[in-house]
Amino acid sequence: MGEMLKLAREFYRDEYADSVLYAQLAKMEKDERIKEEFLRLSNIESKHARFWYGFLKNHGGEIPRPKVRGLSVFSIKLLRRLLGPGAVASILEMGENSAIGKYFRYLTTYADRFTPQEFEDIKGVILDELEHEKFFYESKKRFHVENIRDFVLGMNDGLVEILGAVTGLSAVYPDNPQLVGISGLIVGVAGALSMAIGAFISVRSQRQVNESIRERMEVLFKVSPEKVKEELVSRLVEGGVPEDVAEKTAEELAGKSDAVMRLLIPETDENELRSALYTGLAYFLGVAFPVTPYFLTSSSLTALPLSVLLAGSALAIVATLISLLSGISIRKKVVEMVATGLGAAFLSYLFGRAMEALFHVSAL
């Protein structure tokens, strides 16, 4: 009973805090449709909070004083201003995913302790959370959150690669920081162009593959509808659908080409030019952090710790954004990215020292 009530108290706090968060987001949202949706979500979360309040009261549990997570509200509002509604949709979808899992485990673990009405009410809460998740998923598609990921990952690549380059060059040219900085910029520009071109080609190639598959399916619809049905059955069975159900579904969809196309061909609304622009600019922005100190100091060995500090801080911020956008542990991702980035820089420095000792490059 103690654990059940402890979890219920957490749910009450979370739902109350979420209702306040959605209300705050609604105040700053200019898009009327999104604004109305945030207000609706705030009201639903408030209803959930009232349910958990009554649940605790009925079971004799201590009712906690609700708290608004000021830092979380500030962080999400800041992210909304910096990266737009798509990033916020990613974070909130992550939260809904987590809530759905918690509520489902709670429902199945303590099912025998609930009244029939409580059981149905908790199922209703889960259904509401599933609806929230659908809204945030659609919002992510609408606001091109994939380009936010392009930006974050492009910046990470620029940070790690150029930090390694200038660290290695610092060992070779300890008394010429400007040369190290210029070299880093040259490599950075080349890297930014390479990343932008790679993103452009990748997105365009995927679009071309999808168009090719679509053309093939259109030909099949006209020439051999039975072949389309066989392929649809095969895909459904591969996805875990029982064969008899797959055949019945394929029979129903056989004459509906648009529905079949959506099932068989992955949809993508990514724009190759936008993806290339986000990736290239982000990479170059990442270059600025490790390179800048080399234009401000008289020694590469003085600039090096400043470069590492700036790049490490930026890596921690990027790792946090990746975690928020992907739904993974922030602490683990920060440790992973900072450790690997600075580890690569250290190995680059050792390699630079080895090259300097072997070829006496710094004397040239």
N, C-alpha and C positions, 0 to 999 in steps of 0.2 A: 504493500500500500504506500509506503514511504517513497519509493522510486516513482510510482505512478503519479503521485501528487507533486513530486519535485519536477517531473517533466511537464505536468500541467501548468505549473507556475512559470516555467520557461516559455511555454506556448503563449501564456497570457501576456508576458512581457514583450515577446516578439511581435505578437499581433497588434498590441497597443503601439509599439514603436513604429511598425510598418504603416499603420493608419496615419500617424503623424507625418512620416516620410512622404507618403503619397500626397497628402494635403499640401506639404511644402513644395513638392515638385509641381503640383497643379498651379500654385501661385506664380511660379516663374515660367510656366510653359505658354508660348505664344500660339502654338498650333491648337485651335479650338477642339479638334477631335481628340488629341492626346490629353488636353487639359480636362475634358469631360471624363475621359477614361480614368485618369488618375483620381479624380474626385469620386468616381464610382468605386474604384478599388479601395480608396480610403474608407468609404462607408462599409464595404464588405469586410475589411479587416477590423473595423470597429465592431461590427456585428460578431465576428469571431472572438474578439477580446471579451465581449459581454458574455458569450457562451462559456468561455473558460473561467470567467469570474463566477458565473453561476455554478459551474461544475465543481470548482474548488469549495464554494460555499456549501453545496449539497453533500460533499464528501468530508466536510469538517477540516479541510486543509487551510493552511495559513494563506491569506491573500496578500501577495507582495505589493509593494508600492511601485506602480509603473514608472519606468524611466525612459526618457527619450535619449537615444544615443547621439549626442550632439556632434561628436567627431564623425560618425557615419553619415549623418545628414549633411554636414559641411563638405565631406569628401565627395559624396555623390553629386551635390549641387555644383561643386567646383569642376568635377569631371564633366558634368552636363555642359558647363560653359566652355570648357577647353576643347572637348572632343565631340560634343553634340549628343543628341538623344539616342543615337545608335549604341554608344558606349554604355549609357545608363540602362538601356534595354538589356544589354548583355549581363550587366551586374544583377539587375532585378530578376532576370530569367534564372540566373544561377541560384539566387535566394529561393525562388519558387521551387526549383528542382530539389533543393535541400529540404524545404518544408514538406514537400510531398512525401519524400522518403521517410522523414521523421514521423509524420502522422500515420503513414501506412504501418510502420513498425509498431507504433503505439497502439493502433487499432487491433492488429493481429496478436500482440503480446498480452493485452489486458482485456480482450473481448469478453471474457466471462465475468468481468467485474462491472461492466457497464449495464445500465438499464437499457431496454430496447430503444427508448427515445434517444438516449445518449449515443448509442451505437449509430443510429441513423443520422444524428446531428454531426458526428465526427466524419461519417462518410460524406455528408454535405460539405463540410469544410474542405475535404480532399478534392471534391469535384470543383469547388470554387478555385482552389489553388491550381488545378489543371487548366482551368479557363484562363487564369492569369498568365500561366506559362505560354499558352497559345497566343495571347495578345502580345507578349514581349517578343516571341519568336517572329510574329508578323511585323512588329516594329523594327526588329533588327534587319529584316529583309528590306523594309521601306527606306531605312536610313543608311544602307550600304555599310553595315558594320564590318564587312570583310575588308574594306579599305582602311579602317582603323587598325585592323590587325596588320595589314601591309605596312602601315606607318610605324607601328610599334616594333615589328620584327625587322624592318629595314633599319631603324635606328639602332637596334641591338647589334646588327651585323656591322654597321659603321663604327660603333663604339669598340667592339671586340677586335676587329681586324686592324683598325688604325692605332689603337692602343698598343697592340703587339708590334706593329711596324715602328712607331716612334720610340718604343722602349728599346727595341733591338738597335735602332740607329743611335740612341743616346749612348750606348756602350761604344759605338764606333766613332762618333763625333762628340765627345764630351764637352769640347770648348766651342762648338759651333751650333748653338740651339736653333738659329734661324734656318740653317741648312736642314736640320731635322724637321722643323715645322713646315718648310716648303716641300720637302720630300713627302711628308705626311699628307699635305694638301693635294699634291699631284696624284698620289696613290688613292686618296679619297675621291677625287673627281673621277678617276678611272673606275673605281669601284661603284660609285653612284650611277654612272652611265651603264656599267655592266649589269647592276641589279635592276635598273629601270628597264633595260632591254629584255632581260630575262623574264621579268614580270609581264611585260607586254606580250612576248612570244608565248609564255605559258598560258595566259588567259585566252589569247586569240586561238592558240592550238586547241584548247578545250572546246571553245565555241565551234571551231571548224569540225572537230570530231563529232560533236552533238548534231551539227547541221547535216553531216554525212549520214549519220545513223537515221536522222529524221527523213532524209530523202529516200533512203533504202526502205524504211517502213512505209512511206507513202506509195512506193512502187509495189511493195508486197500487198498492201491493202487493195490495190487495183488488180493485181495479177493473181494473187493467191491468198484470199482471206483465211483459208485453212492453215496456211503456214504461219500467219500472224497469231492465230489461236494457239498453235503448238508452242510458239516462242513465249507467249504470255503465260501458258501453263507451266512451261519450264522455269521461267523466272519466279513465278509464285511458289512453286514447289521448292526451289532453291532457297527462298526466303522463309521456309518453314510452314507454309500453308499445306494442309492435307490435300492429297491429289484430287479427291472427289470434289472438295470445295473449290480447288483451283480450276478444275474443268468447268464447274458450274459458273464460276465467276467469269472465266474466259468466254463462255457461251453468251453470257449477258452483255459483255463488253465488245464482242466481235464486230458489231456494226458501229461502234462509237470510237472513231479514230482518234479524236482529241483526248479522250480519257485514257486510251491505250498508250498514246504518245507520252502523256505525263507519267504513266507508270513505268515505262521502259526507258525513257530518256531523262537523265538527270537535268533538272532545270538550273540555269545559272543566269543571273542578270548582271554579272560583273562586266565592267567596262575596261577594256585593255589599256586605253589611254589614261584613265583615272588611276588604275592600279599602278601603272608605270610611274606616274607623277608622284603618287603618295610614297612609293617605295624608294625612288631616287632621291627625293627631297629629304625623306627621313634618314636615309643613309648618310647624306651630306651633313645633316644636323648632328648625327652621332659623331661624325668626324670632328666637329668643332670642339667637343669637350676635351679629348686628349691632346689636340694640336695647339690650342690657344696659349697655354703656358710657355711654349717654346718661342713665342714672339714677344714675351714680356720679361724674360730673364736673360742674364748674361752667360749662363752655364746650362748645358743640357742636364747635368746631374742635379741642378737646383730645380729645373722645370719638371724633372721626372716624377718626384713625389707629388707635386701639384697636379700633374697630368693623371696620375694614378688615382688621386683623391677625387678629382672631378669625374673621371670616367667611372670609378666605383660607385659614386653617389648616383650618377645617371643610370648605371646598370641596375641599381636597387629600385629606382623609380620605374624603369622599363619592366623589370621583373614583376613589380606590383601591378602594373597595368596588364601585363600578360596574364597574371593570375586572376585578376578581376574579369577579364574578357573570356577566360577559358574555364573558370570555375575550379581551379586547383589551389592548393595550399600556398598562401602568400609567403610564409616563412621559408618553406622548402624551396620555392622558386627563387627567392632573393638569395638564399645561401648558394644554391646551385649556380645561378648566373654570375654572381659576384666572384665566387671561388673559381669557376672555370675561366672567366674573363681575366682576372688578375693572375691566375695560374699560367694562362697563355702568355701574358705580358712578361712574367718572370722567366719563363723558358726562352722567350724571344730575347730578353736581356742577356741571358747566359750564352745564347747562340751568337749574339752580337759581340760579346766579349771574346768568344772563341775565334770569330772571324777577324777581329782586330788583332788578336795575338798571333794568328796564323799568317795574315797578309799585311799587317801593319798599315791598315787602310787609313787610320786617323792621321798618320804622318803625311799622307799625300795631299 
